[in-house]
Amino acid sequence: MDQTLFAVHMTCDHCVKSVSDSLYGLEGITKVDANLKDQLVAVEGTAAPSAIVSAIEATGRDAILRGSGASNSAAVCIFETYHRNDRGGEALVPASAPEALTEGSSVSDREVRGLARMVQVAPSTTLVDLTVRGVAPGVYAASIREFGDLKYGASSTGPVWAGAGGSGTTQPRGVLGSVEIGKDGRGAVFLDHAVQVWELIGHAMVVTKQEEGEGGLKNDENTVVGVIARSAGMWDNDKTVCSCTGKTLWEERKDEVQKGMI
């Protein structure tokens, strides 16, 4: 059973009823607690966070995921492209290089293409809610990589993560599954994987159409990569305004949409 908390702009009891009714219409939702005063909606069930957000948006309201699961059981990965470079060929300017700080460098040209949210819902099961935007249509493979090194983009993340203890199959534990990108350049998938969240922190996640081979992954405009980081649990994130930028949650939400994260 998964627990998620969302900030939702509600102005009256009708808003509360509209949001609650929409969420109860989703398969797998067992409980909805909409708090008008705090502008929060807590949801219990097995529906994907992306499906919950879509159901709330269908009522004409926006939603921001505030946290999921318990402390230390949630993670997030923001996907970026790393195909642009200043040196040409296969060489990518590493983030540590002096030219990475210059105007027009490849570092500043990276483009956000989506994100993955991970929530551990059982001792050996983690749900992965993955969204990608702005890439070419086709079937993409999602995988956890051996390293969290993005110095050279996807090419420095190493092979698919093998993992410890074995997965009960002949394939590495880092193989997540596939996501189909439509003609509009958008795709989303909800996966469950036999892994614990703490094992994933610090590893890279890659979504690509490339085939795995001896030469490793290359950086192209349709390969996206990010490092998996710990995310807020159900009640860990209580901010309403970002202390570093002064922006409200809703202003941050607009920034995320513009960047292609959601």
Secondary structure, DSSP 4 states (H G I P E B T S, - for coil): -EEEEEEE---SHHHHHHHHHHHHTSTTEEEEEEETTTTEEEEEESS-HHHHHHHHHTTT--EEEEEESSTTSEEEEEEEE----SS-TT----TTSGGGGSTT-TTTT--EEEEEEEEEEETTEEEEEEEEESS-SEEEEEEEBS----TTGGGGS-SB---SS--SSSS-TTEEEEEEE-TTSEEEEEEEES--HHHHTT-EEEEESSPP-TT-----TT-EEEE-EE---TTT---SB-TTT--BHHHHHHHHHHHT--
